[in-house]
Amino acid sequence: MKRTKVKIQIQNAGPFSDDRVIMLSDVLVKKWRLPTQSTLQLRFGSAKHEVKIVPTTQAGILRINDSIAAKCGLTHGDVLCIHFKAATRTLHIGPLIGVLISRVYPGAVEKPFGAITAFCRELHDACKIYGASVFFFTPEECHSGETVQGWHYTGKWVKRSFPVPNILYNRFTSRKLENRANVQQFIKHAKTQHQAVLFNEKYLNKTEVFDALRKEQGLHIYLPESYLLRNYQMLKSMCTKYSTVFLKPITGSLGKGIIRIKRQPDNSYVCHFTNLSGARKQTYDNLAAMFSSLSGKVKQQRHQIQQGLNLISIGGRPVDFRALVQRNELGQWGITSIVARIAGNHHFVSNLARGGSLSSLKDALARSNYPSSADGNAKLRKASLAIAKGIETQIPGHFAELGIDLALDTQGRVWLLEVNSKPSKDDNTPLAGNESKIRPSVKQLVQYSRFAAKF
């Protein structure tokens, strides 16, 4: 879809001139038959202003006075999409994207948003290319008013007031933050009063995902046997059926708290517990002793019990795959990237936070013990798209990107490990040392935002 874009120019209205006057290319004025003798409405996010249009021969610009610009949070040089709705006599510019982030470090000039600062800058740069504006704000700024205080890049990071945005992109890093009463009230206000579109609206937990995907007939082949661990009998049943099982906190991330249980030939059990330095090992004489030892941990946090898999490996280190699946400029699911993650030494999980390393899919398959006759790339791509569509169908909520963790076993079969609704911006397609490069995943976010906001 070809979009019309304009560059914002801000000028002082002067003491005697009409501050409602805006100047727009005469080509667009004629094309859209814009009224020049009467007022119409200018909209940016939730902001509305009555304006008068004066045609100009200068193409590709929208000249606006500083008082309206200040109320809207517009910056000189912003590049925005523009369209006119004749039925409502409204000129829309945007989209305005508001990104919900966990915290800001105002004193850290170079990294005000901590580890995601580079991603925030990339998102700003992508908006300049595709015609959008983005700002970043924290739970403390979530109030049910008509404006939001947020951070915007203008050569440096500055804080200013913005209208309620067209798009809300949830990058909170904890359930606790996104479930705050003021945050939920703000989101409800933005959606109901201003028709804001929220995506990646909540964390997913492992039990929710597996229970939902079981309802999709075609996805059963990807799902290892997996249940919410409720009692000793369930543990006994799974440990009898499989020589290896995993216990995973249902709300865990970064490989934290995963326990691998291996049944030995003498019916004793070896547990490996993840920690930052590797895995702590504990042996139990029997299942009852193991359950007694683990029961405190399991009561404190609910765990998923999952069938162990015989994964492909490189040099004895397990390999799995992170597929980043995103909605595109037409709102359809597509695969942005698939990378391999190789577990670190003395680790049995592949997360980078646990010493794992990244590799290209092609290289990992070539170096592993994966059967060469099987097409791993095609299988992983097919599974990724099917799982994303299954999530969309079976789980309430609007998701625009999913990190889907998959594995291949030594027989060439694809298995789902977990689905992450807040995929890391440092965990899929690295910048390869080029700080000025905008990752495809970031470009896709802006393109989908334009589609979702109907720009």
SVG drawing of the C-alpha trace seen along z (x, -y; Angstrom):
<svg xmlns="http://www.w3.org/2000/svg" viewBox="-19 -41 51 92">
<polyline fill="none" stroke="black" stroke-width="0.4" points="0.0,0.0 1.4,-3.4 1.1,-6.0 1.3,-9.7 3.9,-11.1 4.8,-14.7 7.6,-16.3 6.5,-18.5 7.7,-22.1 7.1,-24.2 7.0,-28.0 6.1,-30.8 2.6,-31.9 3.4,-35.5 1.4,-37.9 -1.2,-38.8 -1.5,-35.8 -4.1,-33.1 -2.5,-30.2 -5.1,-27.8 -3.5,-28.1 -1.6,-25.1 0.1,-24.9 -0.1,-21.8 1.0,-21.0 -1.4,-22.3 -1.2,-19.0 -2.7,-17.2 -5.3,-20.0 -6.5,-19.5 -6.3,-15.7 -8.3,-15.4 -10.5,-18.4 -9.7,-19.9 -11.8,-22.9 -9.8,-26.1 -12.6,-28.5 -13.7,-26.7 -12.1,-24.9 -11.5,-21.2 -10.1,-19.0 -6.5,-18.0 -5.9,-14.8 -2.6,-13.4 -3.2,-10.5 -6.1,-11.7 -5.3,-15.4 -7.9,-17.3 -7.6,-20.9 -9.7,-23.1 -7.5,-24.3 -7.6,-26.3 -5.6,-25.1 -3.5,-27.3 -2.1,-25.6 1.6,-25.9 3.7,-25.0 6.2,-23.3 5.7,-19.5 5.9,-17.0 5.6,-19.3 3.0,-20.2 3.7,-23.6 2.1,-24.0 2.4,-26.7 4.3,-26.2 1.3,-26.4 -0.5,-23.4 2.9,-21.5 3.5,-22.0 0.1,-20.7 0.5,-17.6 4.1,-16.8 5.1,-17.3 8.8,-17.9 10.2,-19.9 11.4,-17.3 9.0,-14.5 8.0,-12.4 4.4,-11.2 1.8,-9.5 -1.2,-11.7 -4.7,-11.0 -8.0,-12.8 -11.5,-11.4 -14.0,-13.5 -17.0,-12.1 -15.7,-13.6 -13.7,-16.4 -10.7,-15.2 -7.0,-15.3 -5.2,-12.5 -1.4,-12.5 0.5,-9.7 0.6,-7.1 1.7,-8.0 3.2,-5.0 3.5,-4.9 5.9,-2.2 5.2,-1.1 8.6,-0.4 9.5,0.6 11.8,-2.2 13.8,-5.2 17.2,-6.3 17.1,-10.1 20.7,-10.6 22.1,-8.1 22.3,-10.4 23.7,-7.7 21.4,-4.9 18.3,-6.3 16.4,-3.1 19.1,-0.7 19.7,2.3 16.8,1.5 18.1,-2.1 19.6,-0.9 16.3,0.7 14.4,-2.5 16.7,-4.5 16.3,-2.0 12.5,-2.3 12.8,-6.1 15.0,-5.8 12.5,-3.3 9.7,-5.7 11.6,-8.4 11.8,-6.0 8.2,-4.7 6.3,-7.8 5.4,-7.6 6.3,-9.1 7.2,-7.1 7.7,-8.0 8.4,-5.9 6.8,-6.0 6.6,-4.1 3.9,-2.9 4.3,-6.1 3.0,-8.1 -0.1,-6.0 -3.0,-8.3 -6.5,-8.4 -6.1,-11.9 -5.9,-13.3 -2.1,-13.6 0.9,-11.4 4.3,-12.4 6.9,-10.5 10.5,-10.4 11.2,-11.2 14.5,-11.4 15.4,-14.8 19.1,-14.4 19.0,-13.7 16.3,-12.1 13.8,-14.7 10.7,-14.4 7.5,-16.1 3.7,-15.9 2.0,-13.8 -1.6,-13.0 -2.9,-9.4 -1.2,-7.4 -2.9,-5.5 -0.8,-2.4 0.3,-1.1 3.2,1.4 3.7,3.3 7.4,3.8 6.9,4.2 9.4,6.7 7.2,8.1 3.6,9.2 3.5,7.1 4.0,3.8 1.4,4.6 -1.1,5.6 -0.9,2.4 -4.3,0.8 -3.3,-2.5 -1.8,-0.8 -4.9,1.2 -7.1,-1.8 -5.0,-3.8 -5.1,-1.1 -8.9,-0.7 -9.3,-4.6 -7.0,-4.7 -8.8,-1.8 -12.4,-2.8 -12.2,-6.6 -9.6,-7.0 -9.7,-3.7 -6.0,-3.0 -4.8,0.4 -2.8,2.3 -0.6,5.2 1.5,7.7 -0.9,6.9 0.1,9.6 2.6,12.3 1.8,15.8 2.3,18.7 3.4,22.1 0.3,24.0 -2.0,21.5 -0.1,21.9 -0.1,25.7 -3.7,26.0 -4.8,23.6 -2.8,25.2 -4.1,28.6 -7.5,27.4 -6.0,26.9 -6.0,30.3 -3.1,29.7 -0.7,28.6 -0.8,31.8 2.3,33.1 4.4,30.2 3.4,30.5 5.4,32.6 3.3,34.2 3.0,31.5 0.8,30.7 0.5,28.4 2.1,30.4 -0.5,30.9 0.6,33.8 3.0,36.7 0.9,39.1 1.3,36.9 5.1,36.8 5.2,40.6 3.2,41.1 5.5,38.9 8.7,40.2 7.6,43.8 6.7,43.0 9.8,41.0 13.4,41.4 13.8,37.6 11.3,35.0 11.5,31.2 9.9,29.0 9.5,25.4 8.0,22.5 4.9,21.5 5.8,17.8 9.5,18.2 11.8,16.7 15.5,16.7 15.8,20.4 15.4,19.5 14.3,22.3 14.1,25.1 14.8,28.6 15.8,31.6 14.9,35.0 16.7,38.2 15.7,41.7 18.7,43.9 18.9,47.7 18.7,48.4 15.5,46.2 17.3,43.5 16.8,39.9 19.3,37.2 18.0,33.6 19.9,30.8 18.9,27.2 19.7,24.2 21.9,21.5 24.1,18.8 27.3,20.9 25.8,24.0 23.6,26.7 23.6,27.9 23.2,31.7 21.3,33.6 20.7,37.3 17.7,38.9 17.4,42.6 13.8,42.8 10.9,40.7 9.3,40.1 12.5,38.6 12.8,36.4 9.2,35.2 9.6,34.4 12.7,32.3 11.0,30.5 7.6,29.9 8.5,26.6 9.7,25.2 6.7,26.5 4.2,25.1 5.9,21.7 5.6,21.4 3.5,23.5 5.4,25.7 4.8,27.4 6.0,31.0 7.1,31.8 8.3,34.8 12.1,34.8 13.2,34.8 16.3,36.2 17.4,33.0 20.0,32.5 23.3,31.3 26.6,29.8 29.6,31.3 27.2,32.7 25.5,29.3 21.8,29.2 20.5,26.9 17.1,25.2 15.7,22.5 14.0,19.1 11.7,18.1 10.6,14.4 7.1,14.3 5.6,10.9 2.6,9.4 3.5,7.6 2.3,4.5 -0.9,6.3 -1.5,7.7 -0.5,11.2 1.9,13.4 5.4,13.8 8.7,15.1 11.3,12.4 14.1,14.6 15.0,18.1 18.3,18.4 19.8,21.4 20.8,21.2 23.5,23.6 23.6,24.4 26.8,23.3 29.2,25.7 27.7,27.3 24.3,26.0 21.2,27.8 19.3,24.7 20.3,22.5 19.3,19.1 21.9,16.4 21.5,15.4 22.7,18.9 25.8,19.0 24.2,20.0 25.5,18.8 23.8,17.8 24.3,19.4 22.7,19.2 20.1,21.9 22.0,23.3 25.3,23.5 23.8,25.1 22.1,27.8 25.3,28.5 27.3,28.9 24.8,30.9 23.7,34.6 20.5,33.7 19.7,36.1 20.9,34.5 18.1,35.8 15.4,33.9 14.6,30.3 14.9,28.6 14.5,25.1 11.2,25.8 9.8,27.8 10.7,25.0 9.1,22.3 5.9,24.3 5.6,25.0 6.3,21.4 3.5,20.0 1.0,22.7 1.7,22.0 1.4,18.2 -2.0,18.7 -3.0,21.1 -2.1,18.6 -4.2,15.9 -7.2,18.3 -7.1,19.8 -5.8,17.1 -7.6,13.9 -5.5,10.8 -3.8,8.9 -0.3,10.1 1.8,8.6 5.1,10.5 5.9,13.8 9.2,15.5 8.5,19.2 11.1,21.6 11.3,24.8 13.5,27.9 14.4,30.7 15.0,34.2 17.5,36.7 14.6,38.3 13.9,34.9 10.7,34.1 9.8,30.5 8.8,29.8 7.4,26.7 9.3,25.6 7.5,22.4 6.0,19.1 7.1,15.7 4.9,12.7 7.7,10.3 10.6,11.5 13.9,10.0 15.2,7.3 18.8,8.6 18.1,12.3 17.2,12.9 18.9,10.8 22.0,9.1 23.2,5.9 26.4,7.5 28.4,4.6 26.7,2.0 25.0,-0.5 23.4,-2.4 21.6,0.6 17.9,1.0 16.9,4.6 14.2,6.1 12.2,6.9 12.1,3.2 11.1,2.1 8.3,4.7 6.9,3.3 6.5,-0.2 5.0,1.2 2.5,3.2 1.7,0.2 0.8,-1.8 -1.6,1.0 -3.1,1.4 -3.7,-2.4 -5.2,-2.4 -2.5,-4.6"/>
</svg>
